[in-house]
């Protein structure tokens, strides 16, 4: 099925398995077969900047890739029912196109003229079922009282349990408060046994060098690793006289050995670039 057909039929697709005002989870109408080489998983983190229509098609084609590996995807700035994206449920559209399980969550709307509209949200997509789906509203409001959210879920790959998060942190707050937002995600992870594999990924909005350094100290201090160097920029915006390039996006891993990784700068529909890594699954004995 093409993405154009899915977009046209999105309002008639089956209801998700779980839904409330700002949390939704379910799976594609037709699930894709998990690739046989499921001992390796491709992980992608991407702030798609509320793209829809033909731009969402380009994103979907990138995420689908060559289908050699099972997928775990974390997205940020995904609209579900906003005027700017024609009230299309982009979270479900992507899940149907990719044939994956999915969950989507958003923070509460700020008190503004558009408070009746749903906020943009974060999404998880997976070749494997999502369990213990948790919506987290992060501490510390940004400009205008806006909130940011993270989304967590458990994924079972064989007998290995992996807790995975998609995170969208606030931009315009002090660095200490940004670390509080990340700590709130790690506190939720603390509910699970320490041997649980973990992926924390997303747009952490670490545009200041001290924020990059503090993020590395926070995660490395509790046994996480990342294959991405601190000076690898993940965001680029063209201005009249110069370009702004920043390190905003991350993938942090625990218990998942990295086989390969990269930042794909060929896809430019967002002002962020997608990060990807391929990890090896080592099942527990």
Residue, then its C-alpha position, 0 to 999 in steps of 0.5 A: x500500500x502506498x503512503x498516498x493511499x494510507x493518507x487518503x484512508x487514514x480517517x477510516x483505519x481501524x481504531x488503535x488498541x489504546x487511546x486517550x486524549x494525549x496517549x495512543x498506542x496500537x499497531x499497523x493494520x498489516x504488520x510487516x514480517x520481522x527480518x530473519x536477522x533479528x539479532x541486529x536491530x536498527x535504531x533511529x531517532x529523528x525530530x521530523x518537525x511536524x512534517x506531513x503530506x509529501x514530506x512525510x512520505x519522504x520520511x517514511x521511505x527513509x525509515x523503511x530503509x532496506x528492511x534488513x533489520x528489525x526496527x526501533x524508532x523514536x520520533x519527535x514533533x509528530x502531529x496527530x490532530x492539528x490544523x497545520x497538518x490538516x488534522x491527519x493522524x501522522x503517528x498512525x499513518x507512519x505505523x501503517x506504512x511501515x507495518x509496525x507497532x506504535x505509541x504516541x504521546x503529547x504534553x498538555x496544551x499550554x494556556x493559549x489561543x490554540x489550547x483546544x488543539x493537541x500539542x505536537x508529540x513524541x512517537x515510538x515505532x517498533x517491529x516488536x510489541x510495545x508494553x508498559x507504555x508510559x507518557x511522561x510530562x517533563x518538569x519545568x515549563x518553557x515559554x508561555x507555559x508550554x510543556x514537553x513530553x517523553x514516551x517509554x515502553x518495554x520491548x521484548x526481543x527474544x528473552x531480552x527486555x529493552x526499555x526504550x524512550x523517545x524524548x523531546x526536551x525544552x529549549x529555553x530553560x536553564x541547563x540545570x532544568x534540562x538535566x532535570x528533564x532527562x533525570x525524570x526519564x532516568x527515574x522512570x527507567x529506575x522502576x525496572x531491573x538494572x539488567x534491563x537493556x535501555x535506549x534513551x533517544x530524542x531531541x534533548x535541545x542541548x544547543x549550549x556546549x555545557x549542556x552537551x557536556x552535562x548530558x554526557x556526564x549524566x548518562x555515562x555516569x550510570x553506565x550508558x554509552x553512545x557511538x556519536x561524538x559530542x561534536x557531531x552536529x545534528x541540526x542545521x538551519x539556513x540563515x541569510x548570512x550563515x548557517x546554524x549547526x548544533x548538537x541537539x539529538x542523541x541516542x544513549x544505549x545500555x546493554x546493546x553493543x553497537x555494530x554501526x552508526x551514522x547521521x544521515x544528512x541527505x534527508x533535509x525535510x526537517x531542520x534536524x538530521x536522523x541519527x541511526x545505529x545498528x546494535x547487536x542483541x545478546x539474549x540473557x542466559 
